[in-house]
Amino acid sequence: MCFTLLTFLLPLQLLRGDYGGLPNATERAEQILGRAPRPARESSAIIKGARQCCAYERPVPTARMLARFVHVHFGGAAVPTAAAEMDDCVIFGP
């Protein structure tokens, strides 16, 4: 199956860092999610302190958002959503 077709079938999660990248990382991320047929805004995030293309440099918030994505879209395990546990991310709301 080609990548273009998969983008219509699967939700898109966007995780990127805010360090050393474009000064408008949040706006840029919104543009990318806005073009996606199935954006996963509730589990996409700007990971604070990670380089723009390496969100995994901050493993805890990155893993938290990956777990949230799997839970919401594929029925994975429950993920804590208390505000105190999300303060190292900027989450895109609906």
DSSP file (Angstrom, degrees, kcal/mol; ACC not computed):
  #  RESIDUE AA STRUCTURE BP1 BP2  ACC     N-H-->O    O-->H-N    N-H-->O    O-->H-N    TCO  KAPPA ALPHA  PHI   PSI    X-CA   Y-CA   Z-CA
    1    1 A M              0   0    0      0, 0.0     2,-0.1     0, 0.0     0, 0.0   0.000 360.0 360.0 360.0 135.7    0.0    0.0    0.0
    2    2 A C     >  -     0   0    0      1,-0.1     4,-1.9     4,-0.0     3,-0.3  -0.378 360.0-116.7 -78.0 155.5    1.4    3.4   -0.9
    3    3 A F  H  > S+     0   0    0      1,-0.2     4,-1.8     2,-0.2    -1,-0.1   0.880 112.5  56.9 -57.7 -42.4    2.2    6.1    1.7
    4    4 A T  H  > S+     0   0    0      1,-0.2     4,-0.7     2,-0.2    -1,-0.2   0.902 107.5  47.8 -59.5 -42.4   -0.4    8.5    0.3
    5    5 A L  H >> S+     0   0    0     -3,-0.3     3,-1.0     1,-0.2     4,-1.0   0.895 107.9  55.9 -65.3 -39.7   -3.2    6.0    0.7
    6    6 A L  H 3X S+     0   0    0     -4,-1.9     4,-2.7     1,-0.3     3,-0.4   0.848  98.0  62.7 -61.8 -33.1   -2.1    5.2    4.2
    7    7 A T  H 3< S+     0   0    0     -4,-1.8    31,-0.4     1,-0.2    -1,-0.3   0.773 105.0  47.5 -65.0 -23.7   -2.4    8.9    5.1
    8    8 A F  H << S+     0   0    0     -3,-1.0    -1,-0.2    -4,-0.7    -2,-0.2   0.725 117.4  41.7 -85.1 -23.1   -6.1    8.7    4.3
    9    9 A L  H  < S+     0   0    0     -4,-1.0    -2,-0.2    -3,-0.4    -3,-0.1   0.787 110.9  53.8 -94.0 -30.8   -6.7    5.5    6.3
   10   10 A L  S  < S-     0   0    0     -4,-2.7    28,-0.3    -5,-0.1     2,-0.1  -0.785  83.7-110.3-111.2 148.7   -4.6    6.2    9.5
   11   11 A P        -     0   0    0      0, 0.0     2,-0.6     0, 0.0    -3,-0.1  -0.456  32.3-128.4 -70.8 148.9   -4.6    9.0   12.0
   12   12 A L  B     -a   39   0A   0     26,-2.5    28,-2.8    -2,-0.1     2,-0.5  -0.889  19.2-166.4-104.0 121.1   -1.6   11.3   11.9
   13   13 A Q        -     0   0    0     -2,-0.6     2,-0.5    26,-0.2    31,-0.1  -0.906   5.9-160.0-102.1 133.0    0.3   11.9   15.2
   14   14 A L        +     0   0    0     -2,-0.5    31,-2.3    26,-0.3     2,-0.5  -0.956  14.7 171.7-117.7 116.2    2.8   14.8   15.1
   15   15 A L  E     +b   45   0B   0     -2,-0.5    40,-0.4    29,-0.2     2,-0.3  -0.989  13.4 152.2-121.1 123.2    5.4   14.9   17.8
   16   16 A R  E     -b   46   0B   0     29,-1.7    31,-2.8    -2,-0.5    37,-0.2  -0.984  37.1-116.1-146.7 157.8    8.2   17.5   17.5
   17   17 A G  E     -b   47   0B   0     35,-0.9    31,-0.2    34,-0.9    34,-0.2  -0.363   7.4-144.6 -88.3 171.0   10.5   19.5   19.8
   18   18 A D  E     +     0   0B   0     29,-1.1     2,-0.5    32,-0.5     3,-0.4   0.403  66.3 101.8-113.4  -0.6   10.6   23.2   20.3
   19   19 A Y  E    S-b   51   0B   0     31,-3.0    33,-1.2    28,-0.3    -2,-0.1  -0.736  94.3  -7.5 -94.0 129.7   14.4   23.6   20.8
   20   20 A G  S    S+     0   0    0     -2,-0.5    -1,-0.2     1,-0.2    31,-0.1   0.604 110.3 101.6  72.2  11.9   16.6   25.0   18.1
   21   21 A G  S    S-     0   0    0     -3,-0.4    -1,-0.2     1,-0.3    -3,-0.1  -0.110  82.1 -35.8-108.1-154.3   13.9   24.9   15.5
   22   22 A L    >   -     0   0    0      1,-0.1     3,-0.9    -3,-0.1    -1,-0.3  -0.377  51.7-126.5 -65.2 144.7   11.6   27.4   13.9
   23   23 A P  T 3  S+     0   0    0      0, 0.0     3,-0.2     0, 0.0    -1,-0.1   0.704 108.9  51.8 -67.3 -16.9   10.4   30.2   16.1
   24   24 A N  T 3>  +     0   0    0      1,-0.2     4,-2.6     2,-0.1     5,-0.2  -0.330  65.4 144.0-113.8  49.6    6.8   29.3   15.2
   25   25 A A  H <> S+     0   0    0     -3,-0.9     4,-2.4     1,-0.2    -1,-0.2   0.870  72.2  50.8 -58.3 -40.2    6.9   25.6   15.9
   26   26 A T  H  > S+     0   0    0     -3,-0.2     4,-2.2     2,-0.2    -1,-0.2   0.932 112.3  45.1 -65.7 -46.2    3.3   25.5   17.2
   27   27 A E  H  > S+     0   0    0      2,-0.2     4,-2.0     1,-0.2    -2,-0.2   0.900 113.4  51.1 -64.3 -39.8    1.9   27.3   14.1
   28   28 A R  H  X S+     0   0    0     -4,-2.6     4,-2.0     1,-0.2    -1,-0.2   0.907 109.6  50.0 -64.0 -41.9    3.9   25.1   11.8
   29   29 A A  H  X S+     0   0    0     -4,-2.4     4,-2.8    -5,-0.2     5,-0.2   0.901 108.0  53.3 -63.4 -40.8    2.6   22.0   13.5
   30   30 A E  H  X S+     0   0    0     -4,-2.2     4,-2.4     1,-0.2    -1,-0.2   0.888 107.2  52.3 -61.3 -39.0   -1.0   23.3   13.2
   31   31 A Q  H  X S+     0   0    0     -4,-2.0     4,-1.0     2,-0.2    -1,-0.2   0.921 110.9  46.9 -62.3 -43.6   -0.4   23.8    9.4
   32   32 A I  H >X S+     0   0    0     -4,-2.0     3,-0.8     1,-0.2     4,-0.7   0.944 114.8  45.4 -64.3 -48.0    0.8   20.2    9.1
   33   33 A L  H >< S+     0   0    0     -4,-2.8     3,-0.8     1,-0.2    -1,-0.2   0.850 107.1  60.7 -64.2 -33.1   -2.1   18.8   11.1
   34   34 A G  H 3< S+     0   0    0     -4,-2.4    -1,-0.2     1,-0.2    -2,-0.2   0.757 104.8  48.4 -64.9 -24.7   -4.5   21.0    9.1
   35   35 A R  H << S+     0   0    0     -4,-1.0    -1,-0.2    -3,-0.8    -2,-0.2   0.595  90.9  99.2 -89.5 -12.6   -3.5   19.3    5.9
   36   36 A A    <<  -     0   0    0     -3,-0.8   -28,-0.1    -4,-0.7   -29,-0.0  -0.561  69.5-141.9 -78.9 136.5   -3.9   15.8    7.3
   37   37 A P  S    S+     0   0    0      0, 0.0    -1,-0.1     0, 0.0   -29,-0.1   0.849  99.6  23.7 -63.9 -33.6   -7.1   13.9    6.5
   38   38 A R  S    S-     0   0    0    -31,-0.4   -26,-2.5   -28,-0.3     2,-0.2  -0.596  82.1-173.6-132.3  71.9   -7.2   12.4   10.0
   39   39 A P  B     -a   12   0A   0      0, 0.0     2,-1.0     0, 0.0     3,-0.2  -0.457  18.8-148.4 -71.2 137.0   -5.2   14.6   12.4
   40   40 A A    >   +     0   0    0    -28,-2.8     3,-1.3     1,-0.2   -26,-0.3  -0.607  32.2 161.4-100.5  70.4   -4.8   13.2   15.9
   41   41 A R  G >   +     0   0    0     -2,-1.0     3,-1.3     1,-0.3    51,-0.8   0.859  67.3  60.3 -61.3 -37.7   -4.7   16.5   17.6
   42   42 A E  G 3  S+     0   0    0      1,-0.3    -1,-0.3    -3,-0.2    51,-0.1   0.668 116.1  33.4 -68.9 -14.7   -5.5   15.1   21.1
   43   43 A S  G <  S+     0   0    0     -3,-1.3     2,-0.3    26,-0.1    -1,-0.3   0.121  98.8  95.4-127.3  21.1   -2.3   13.0   21.0
   44   44 A S    <   +     0   0    0     -3,-1.3    48,-1.3    48,-0.3     2,-0.3  -0.824  52.9 167.1-103.5 151.6    0.0   15.3   19.0
   45   45 A A  E     -bC  15  91B   0    -31,-2.3   -29,-1.7    -2,-0.3     2,-0.6  -0.999  44.4-120.3-160.7 156.8    2.3   17.6   20.9
   46   46 A I  E     -bC  16  90B   0     44,-1.8    44,-1.8    -2,-0.3     2,-0.8  -0.942  37.3-142.7 -95.1 119.3    5.3   20.0   20.9
   47   47 A I  E >   -bC  17  89B   0    -31,-2.8     3,-1.5    -2,-0.6   -29,-1.1  -0.770  18.4-129.0 -89.4 111.7    7.7   18.3   23.3
   48   48 A K  E 3  S+     0   0B   0     40,-1.5     3,-0.1    -2,-0.8   -31,-0.1  -0.359  85.5  14.6 -66.1 133.0    9.4   21.1   25.3
   49   49 A G  E 3  S+     0   0B   0      1,-0.3     2,-0.2    -2,-0.1    -1,-0.2   0.327  98.1 111.2  89.6  -6.9   13.2   21.0   25.4
   50   50 A A  E <  S-     0   0B   0     -3,-1.5   -31,-3.0   -34,-0.1   -32,-0.5  -0.668  78.1 -96.7 -95.1 154.9   13.7   18.5   22.6
   51   51 A R  E >   -b   19   0B   0      3,-0.5     3,-1.5    -2,-0.2   -34,-0.9  -0.323  43.9-102.4 -65.4 156.8   15.2   19.4   19.2
   52   52 A Q  T 3  S+     0   0    0    -33,-1.2   -35,-0.9     1,-0.3     3,-0.2   0.811 118.9  29.7 -55.6 -36.4   12.6   20.1   16.6
   53   53 A C  T 3  S+     0   0    0    -37,-0.2    -1,-0.3     1,-0.2     2,-0.2   0.366 114.2  64.5-105.7   6.2   12.9   16.8   14.8
   54   54 A C    X   +     0   0    0     -3,-1.5     3,-2.2     1,-0.1    -3,-0.5  -0.490  46.0 155.5-129.0  63.1   13.9   14.6   17.7
   55   55 A A  G >  S+     0   0    0    -40,-0.4     3,-2.0     1,-0.3     7,-0.2   0.815  70.0  72.8 -58.1 -28.5   11.0   14.5   20.2
   56   56 A Y  G 3  S+     0   0    0      1,-0.3    -1,-0.3    -3,-0.2     7,-0.1   0.567  73.5  82.5 -67.8  -6.8   12.4   11.2   21.5
   57   57 A E  G <  S+     0   0    0     -3,-2.2    -1,-0.3     1,-0.3    -2,-0.2   0.761  92.6  51.2 -65.4 -22.8   15.3   13.1   23.2
   58   58 A R  S <> S-     0   0    0     -3,-2.0     4,-1.9    -4,-0.2    -1,-0.3  -0.787  80.0-179.8-109.6  83.5   12.8   13.7   26.0
   59   59 A P  H  >  +     0   0    0      0, 0.0     4,-2.8     0, 0.0     5,-0.2   0.810  68.5  55.8 -62.3 -35.8   11.7   10.1   26.4
   60   60 A V  H  > S+     0   0    0      2,-0.2     4,-2.2     1,-0.2     5,-0.2   0.974 114.1  36.0 -66.7 -54.7    9.1   10.5   29.2
   61   61 A P  H  > S+     0   0    0      0, 0.0     4,-2.0     0, 0.0    -1,-0.2   0.867 119.0  52.5 -67.2 -31.0    6.8   13.1   27.5
   62   62 A T  H  X S+     0   0    0     -4,-1.9     4,-2.4    -7,-0.2    -2,-0.2   0.942 110.9  45.7 -66.5 -46.1    7.3   11.4   24.1
   63   63 A A  H  X S+     0   0    0     -4,-2.8     4,-2.6    -5,-0.2     5,-0.2   0.880 110.4  55.4 -62.9 -37.6    6.4    8.0   25.5
   64   64 A R  H  X S+     0   0    0     -4,-2.2     4,-2.1    -5,-0.2    -1,-0.2   0.921 110.4  44.4 -60.9 -44.4    3.4    9.5   27.2
   65   65 A M  H  X S+     0   0    0     -4,-2.0     4,-2.3     2,-0.2    -2,-0.2   0.874 112.2  51.9 -71.4 -36.4    2.1   11.0   24.0
   66   66 A L  H  X S+     0   0    0     -4,-2.4     4,-2.4     2,-0.2    -2,-0.2   0.923 110.9  48.7 -62.8 -42.8    2.7    7.8   22.0
   67   67 A A  H  X S+     0   0    0     -4,-2.6     4,-2.6     1,-0.2    -2,-0.2   0.899 110.4  51.0 -63.2 -40.4    0.8    5.8   24.6
   68   68 A R  H  X S+     0   0    0     -4,-2.1     4,-2.8     2,-0.2     5,-0.2   0.916 109.6  50.6 -63.0 -42.5   -2.1    8.3   24.5
   69   69 A F  H  X S+     0   0    0     -4,-2.3     4,-2.6   -26,-0.2     5,-0.4   0.931 112.2  46.2 -60.0 -48.0   -2.2    8.0   20.7
   70   70 A V  H  X S+     0   0    0     -4,-2.4     4,-2.2     1,-0.2     6,-1.2   0.911 113.9  49.4 -63.2 -42.1   -2.3    4.2   20.8
   71   71 A H  H  X S+     0   0    0     -4,-2.6     4,-1.0     4,-0.3    -2,-0.2   0.939 115.8  41.4 -61.8 -48.0   -5.0    4.4   23.5
   72   72 A V  H  < S+     0   0    0     -4,-2.8    -2,-0.2    -5,-0.2    -1,-0.2   0.904 128.4  26.6 -69.1 -42.8   -7.2    6.8   21.7
   73   73 A H  H  < S+     0   0    0     -4,-2.6    -3,-0.2    -5,-0.2    -2,-0.2   0.678 133.6  26.1-100.7 -18.4   -6.9    5.4   18.2
   74   74 A F  H  < S-     0   0    0     -4,-2.2    -3,-0.2    -5,-0.4    -2,-0.1   0.280 103.0-107.3-132.7  11.5   -6.1    1.7   18.7
   75   75 A G     <  +     0   0    0     -4,-1.0    -4,-0.3    -5,-0.2    -3,-0.1   0.843  61.2 157.8  70.7  35.1   -7.6    0.8   22.1
   76   76 A G        -     0   0    0     -6,-1.2     3,-0.1     1,-0.2    -1,-0.1   0.063  49.3 -50.1 -76.4-166.6   -4.4    0.4   24.0
   77   77 A A  S    S-     0   0    0      1,-0.1    -1,-0.2     0, 0.0    -6,-0.1  -0.215  70.1 -86.8 -66.2 156.4   -3.9    0.7   27.8
   78   78 A A        -     0   0    0     -3,-0.1    -1,-0.1    -7,-0.1   -10,-0.1  -0.332  41.8-150.2 -64.1 146.3   -5.3    3.6   29.7
   79   79 A V        -     0   0    0     -3,-0.1     2,-0.1   -11,-0.1    -1,-0.0  -0.975  18.1-115.5-122.5 130.9   -3.1    6.7   29.9
   80   80 A P        -     0   0    0      0, 0.0   -12,-0.1     0, 0.0     0, 0.0  -0.403  28.6-176.8 -62.2 140.0   -3.0    9.2   32.8
   81   81 A T        +     0   0    0     -2,-0.1     5,-0.1   -13,-0.0    -2,-0.0   0.180  25.9 142.8-125.9  16.7   -4.2   12.6   31.6
   82   82 A A    >   -     0   0    0      1,-0.1     3,-1.6     3,-0.1     4,-0.5  -0.320  59.2-122.1 -59.6 141.3   -3.8   14.7   34.8
   83   83 A A  G >  S+     0   0    0      1,-0.3     3,-1.4     2,-0.2     4,-0.4   0.839 110.2  62.4 -55.0 -36.1   -2.6   18.2   33.9
   84   84 A A  G 3  S+     0   0    0      1,-0.3     3,-0.5     2,-0.2    -1,-0.3   0.796 102.9  50.2 -62.5 -27.6    0.5   17.8   36.1
   85   85 A E  G <  S+     0   0    0     -3,-1.6    -1,-0.3     1,-0.2    -2,-0.2   0.530 110.6  49.6 -87.7  -5.7    1.6   15.0   33.9
   86   86 A M  S X  S+     0   0    0     -3,-1.4     3,-1.7    -4,-0.5    -1,-0.2   0.315  74.9 104.3-111.8   6.8    1.2   17.0   30.7
   87   87 A D  T 3  S+     0   0    0     -3,-0.5    -1,-0.1    -4,-0.4    -2,-0.1   0.538  74.8  60.6 -74.1  -2.8    3.0   20.1   31.7
   88   88 A D  T 3  S+     0   0    0     -3,-0.2   -40,-1.5    -4,-0.1     2,-0.3   0.190 103.6  59.5-103.3  16.4    6.1   19.3   29.6
   89   89 A C  E <  S-C   47   0B   0     -3,-1.7     2,-0.6   -42,-0.2   -42,-0.2  -0.950  70.7-137.5-136.1 155.4    4.1   19.2   26.3
   90   90 A V  E     -C   46   0B   0    -44,-1.8   -44,-1.8    -2,-0.3     2,-0.4  -0.973  30.3-158.9-109.9 113.6    1.9   21.5   24.3
   91   91 A I  E     -C   45   0B   0     -2,-0.6     2,-0.7   -46,-0.2   -46,-0.2  -0.769  14.0-128.9 -98.8 136.8   -1.1   19.4   23.3
   92   92 A F        -     0   0    0    -48,-1.3   -48,-0.3   -51,-0.8   -49,-0.0  -0.742  27.3-151.0 -86.0 117.3   -3.2   20.5   20.3
   93   93 A G              0   0    0     -2,-0.7   -51,-0.0     1,-0.1   -50,-0.0  -0.390 360.0 360.0 -85.6 164.9   -6.9   20.6   21.3
   94   94 A P              0   0    0      0, 0.0    -1,-0.1     0, 0.0    -2,-0.0   0.496 360.0 360.0 -68.1 360.0   -9.9   19.9   19.0
